[in-house]
Amino acid sequence: MPGDQEPFVSVWARPRPRRKEQPALSREQIVAAALELLDTEGIDALSMRRLGTRLNAGATSMYTHVASKEELLELVVDEVYGEIEPPATGAGWRPAVTRSAHSMRAALLRHPWIGSVLGEAGVAYLGPNVLRLSEATLAAFEAGGFSLEAADQGLNTVTAYVVGRSTSEAAWLTKLARSGHDEQEWTDRLWPAAERAVRDYPRLRTLYAAQRGGHRRDARDREFDEGLACVLDGLATRLQPTPDGER
């Protein structure tokens, strides 16, 4: 970073330039270009130099808003979180959280590179879109009778489930895209080898036999739904919302 000043620990701690100092290039333009680059070419393609070339912008314009690739990723991650539908209170905590979880999964699958940076962009959770989503999720749990502490546990648990499940799906779909194969075609071609591999494992053999011939996309959707239902059942049982809360 140019100059002797110690860099900010997060882009959200950096004061934005005053309007009279604003260059022609805006933060929003930088984020939009970075998101497009990540979606089309993946995380390895992103660099400040390449992004500057894409925007036809010099270092001064870029670094006014973003001091490093790490800060840029904070901004882009928060932009993706802005696509997620927050839970709405008033319709019951389970339907509200379920709908938002599906929206989060869809956003993560649209941007499959994100799973590789979520752990690195920890301070991105100071971003306004992340904060709005977190506040709305806490409110939905509280409206369902959960204490604030239990709501926080619910938020963290559901997020961990959705992120873990979705990033695994995204990795699989990215591999498929690179191979040029259709998901169903790939799965059907793999079944004979998979069945040979589990011949000596009776439980796996039974599961594989039952799953063969099914539509893989439908199976992924169903598995996500069933896993999420287990998570929500567990939260309701363990954290025990009050009886007068929304159900």
C-alpha positions as CSV (number, residue, x, y, z in Angstrom):
1,M,0.0,0.0,0.0
2,P,1.4,3.4,-0.9
3,G,2.7,5.6,1.9
4,D,3.9,4.8,5.4
5,Q,0.5,4.7,7.1
6,E,-0.5,1.4,8.6
7,P,-3.3,-0.3,6.5
8,F,-6.7,-0.7,8.0
9,V,-7.6,-4.1,9.2
10,S,-10.8,-4.1,7.2
11,V,-12.2,-2.1,4.3
12,W,-15.2,-1.3,6.5
13,A,-12.8,0.5,8.9
14,R,-11.5,2.7,6.1
15,P,-13.3,6.1,5.8
16,R,-14.7,6.5,2.3
17,P,-13.3,9.5,0.3
18,R,-15.2,12.7,0.6
19,R,-17.2,13.6,-2.4
20,K,-14.9,16.4,-3.5
21,E,-12.0,13.8,-3.6
22,Q,-13.9,11.2,-5.4
23,P,-12.1,10.0,-8.6
24,A,-14.0,9.1,-11.8
25,L,-13.9,5.4,-10.8
26,S,-16.3,4.5,-8.0
27,R,-16.1,1.7,-5.5
28,E,-19.3,0.3,-7.0
29,Q,-17.6,0.0,-10.4
30,I,-14.6,-1.8,-8.9
31,V,-16.8,-4.3,-7.1
32,A,-19.0,-5.0,-10.1
33,A,-16.0,-5.6,-12.3
34,A,-14.4,-7.8,-9.7
35,L,-17.5,-9.9,-9.3
36,E,-17.8,-10.3,-13.1
37,L,-14.2,-11.4,-13.3
38,L,-14.6,-13.9,-10.4
39,D,-17.8,-15.4,-11.9
40,T,-16.4,-15.9,-15.4
41,E,-12.8,-16.8,-14.6
42,G,-12.6,-17.9,-11.0
43,I,-10.6,-16.8,-7.9
44,D,-7.2,-17.4,-9.4
45,A,-7.8,-14.8,-12.1
46,L,-8.4,-12.0,-9.7
47,S,-5.5,-9.5,-9.1
48,M,-5.5,-5.8,-8.6
49,R,-3.4,-5.4,-11.7
50,R,-5.7,-7.4,-13.9
51,L,-8.7,-5.6,-12.5
52,G,-7.1,-2.3,-13.2
53,T,-6.5,-3.3,-16.8
54,R,-10.1,-4.5,-17.1
55,L,-11.4,-1.1,-15.8
56,N,-8.7,0.9,-17.8
57,A,-7.9,2.5,-14.5
58,G,-4.6,3.6,-12.9
59,A,-3.3,2.6,-9.5
60,T,-4.4,6.0,-7.9
61,S,-8.0,5.5,-8.8
62,M,-8.0,1.9,-7.6
63,Y,-6.2,2.4,-4.3
64,T,-8.4,5.3,-3.3
65,H,-11.1,2.8,-2.7
66,V,-9.4,-0.6,-2.2
67,A,-5.9,-0.9,-0.7
68,S,-5.4,-4.6,-1.4
69,K,-6.9,-7.8,-2.9
70,E,-8.0,-8.7,0.6
71,E,-10.1,-5.5,1.0
72,L,-11.5,-6.1,-2.5
73,L,-12.7,-9.6,-1.5
74,E,-14.4,-8.1,1.6
75,L,-16.4,-5.9,-0.7
76,V,-17.3,-8.5,-3.2
77,V,-18.3,-11.1,-0.5
78,D,-20.6,-8.5,1.0
79,E,-22.0,-7.8,-2.5
80,V,-22.9,-11.5,-2.9
81,Y,-24.6,-11.4,0.6
82,G,-26.7,-8.6,-0.7
83,E,-28.4,-11.1,-3.1
84,I,-29.7,-13.2,-0.2
85,E,-33.3,-12.8,0.9
86,P,-33.4,-12.1,4.6
87,P,-35.9,-13.9,6.8
88,A,-39.2,-12.0,7.3
89,T,-40.9,-11.9,10.6
90,G,-44.6,-12.7,10.9
91,A,-44.8,-15.9,8.9
92,G,-43.2,-18.3,11.5
93,W,-39.5,-18.7,12.2
94,R,-39.1,-22.0,10.4
95,P,-40.6,-20.9,7.0
96,A,-38.7,-17.6,7.2
97,V,-35.3,-19.2,8.0
98,T,-35.9,-22.0,5.5
99,R,-36.7,-19.5,2.7
100,S,-33.6,-17.4,3.5
101,A,-31.4,-20.5,3.7
102,H,-32.5,-21.5,0.2
103,S,-31.7,-18.0,-1.0
104,M,-28.3,-18.2,0.5
105,R,-27.6,-21.6,-1.2
106,A,-28.7,-20.1,-4.5
107,A,-26.4,-17.1,-4.2
108,L,-23.4,-19.3,-3.2
109,L,-24.0,-21.6,-6.2
110,R,-24.2,-18.6,-8.5
111,H,-20.8,-17.5,-7.3
112,P,-18.9,-20.8,-6.7
113,W,-15.6,-19.2,-6.1
114,I,-16.9,-17.7,-2.8
115,G,-16.3,-20.9,-0.7
116,S,-12.6,-20.6,-1.1
117,V,-12.5,-17.0,0.4
118,L,-15.2,-17.0,3.1
119,G,-12.7,-18.1,5.8
120,E,-10.1,-15.6,4.7
121,A,-12.6,-12.7,4.5
122,G,-13.6,-13.0,8.1
123,V,-13.8,-9.2,8.7
124,A,-16.2,-9.1,5.7
125,Y,-18.8,-9.8,8.3
126,L,-18.7,-6.1,9.1
127,G,-20.2,-5.4,5.7
128,P,-23.7,-3.8,5.6
129,N,-25.3,-6.6,3.7
130,V,-24.0,-9.3,6.0
131,L,-25.1,-7.2,9.0
132,R,-28.6,-6.7,7.6
133,L,-29.0,-10.4,6.9
134,S,-27.7,-11.3,10.4
135,E,-30.0,-8.8,12.1
136,A,-33.1,-10.1,10.2
137,T,-32.2,-13.7,11.0
138,L,-31.8,-13.0,14.7
139,A,-35.2,-11.1,14.6
140,A,-36.9,-14.1,13.0
141,F,-35.6,-16.5,15.6
142,E,-36.5,-14.1,18.4
143,A,-40.0,-13.8,16.9
144,G,-40.2,-17.6,17.1
145,G,-39.6,-17.5,20.9
146,F,-35.8,-18.0,21.0
147,S,-33.8,-16.0,23.4
148,L,-31.2,-13.7,21.7
149,E,-28.4,-16.0,22.7
150,A,-30.3,-19.0,21.3
151,A,-31.1,-16.9,18.1
152,D,-27.4,-16.3,17.7
153,Q,-26.7,-20.0,18.0
154,G,-29.4,-20.6,15.4
155,L,-28.0,-18.1,13.0
156,N,-24.5,-19.5,13.3
157,T,-25.7,-23.1,13.0
158,V,-27.9,-22.6,9.9
159,T,-25.2,-20.5,8.2
160,A,-22.6,-23.2,8.8
161,Y,-24.8,-25.8,7.4
162,V,-25.7,-23.8,4.3
163,V,-22.2,-22.6,3.6
164,G,-20.7,-26.1,4.1
165,R,-23.2,-27.8,1.9
166,S,-23.3,-25.2,-0.8
167,T,-19.5,-24.9,-1.1
168,S,-19.2,-28.6,-1.6
169,E,-21.9,-28.4,-4.3
170,A,-20.2,-25.5,-5.9
171,A,-16.9,-27.3,-6.1
172,W,-18.6,-30.3,-7.8
173,L,-20.5,-28.1,-10.3
174,T,-17.3,-26.1,-11.1
175,K,-15.5,-29.4,-11.8
176,L,-18.4,-30.4,-14.1
177,A,-18.3,-27.1,-15.9
178,R,-14.6,-27.4,-16.6
179,S,-15.0,-31.0,-17.9
180,G,-17.8,-30.0,-20.3
181,H,-20.0,-32.8,-19.1
182,D,-23.6,-32.6,-18.0
183,E,-24.2,-33.5,-14.4
184,Q,-26.6,-36.4,-15.1
185,E,-24.3,-37.8,-17.8
186,W,-21.3,-37.7,-15.5
187,T,-23.2,-39.4,-12.7
188,D,-24.6,-42.1,-15.0
189,R,-21.1,-42.9,-16.3
190,L,-19.7,-43.0,-12.8
191,W,-22.2,-45.5,-11.4
192,P,-20.7,-48.8,-12.6
193,A,-17.3,-47.9,-11.0
194,A,-19.0,-46.6,-7.9
195,E,-20.9,-49.9,-7.5
196,R,-17.8,-51.9,-8.0
197,A,-16.0,-49.8,-5.3
198,V,-18.7,-50.5,-2.7
199,R,-19.1,-54.3,-3.3
200,D,-17.6,-55.1,0.1
201,Y,-19.5,-52.4,2.0
202,P,-23.1,-53.6,2.4
203,R,-24.7,-50.4,3.7
204,L,-23.1,-48.3,0.9
205,R,-24.1,-50.9,-1.6
206,T,-27.7,-50.7,-0.5
207,L,-27.7,-46.9,-0.6
208,Y,-26.1,-46.8,-4.1
209,A,-28.5,-49.4,-5.5
210,A,-31.5,-47.3,-4.2
211,Q,-30.1,-44.1,-5.7
212,R,-29.1,-45.3,-9.1
213,G,-31.2,-43.9,-11.9
214,G,-32.3,-40.9,-10.0
215,H,-32.0,-37.3,-11.2
216,R,-28.9,-35.9,-9.6
217,R,-30.1,-32.3,-9.4
218,D,-33.3,-33.3,-7.8
219,A,-31.3,-35.5,-5.3
220,R,-29.1,-32.5,-4.4
221,D,-32.2,-30.4,-3.7
222,R,-33.8,-33.1,-1.7
223,E,-30.7,-33.7,0.4
224,F,-30.3,-30.0,1.1
225,D,-34.0,-29.8,2.2
226,E,-33.7,-32.9,4.5
227,G,-30.5,-31.7,6.0
228,L,-31.8,-28.3,6.7
229,A,-35.0,-29.8,8.3
230,C,-32.7,-31.8,10.6
231,V,-30.8,-28.7,11.6
232,L,-34.0,-26.8,12.4
233,D,-35.5,-29.7,14.3
234,G,-32.3,-29.8,16.4
235,L,-32.4,-26.1,17.1
236,A,-36.1,-26.3,18.1
237,T,-35.4,-29.3,20.4
238,R,-32.2,-28.2,22.0
239,L,-32.7,-24.4,22.3
240,Q,-36.4,-24.7,23.3
241,P,-38.2,-21.6,22.0
242,T,-41.0,-20.4,24.3
243,P,-44.4,-21.8,23.5
244,D,-45.9,-18.4,22.7
245,G,-43.4,-17.8,19.9
246,E,-44.2,-18.1,16.2
247,R,-43.8,-21.6,14.9
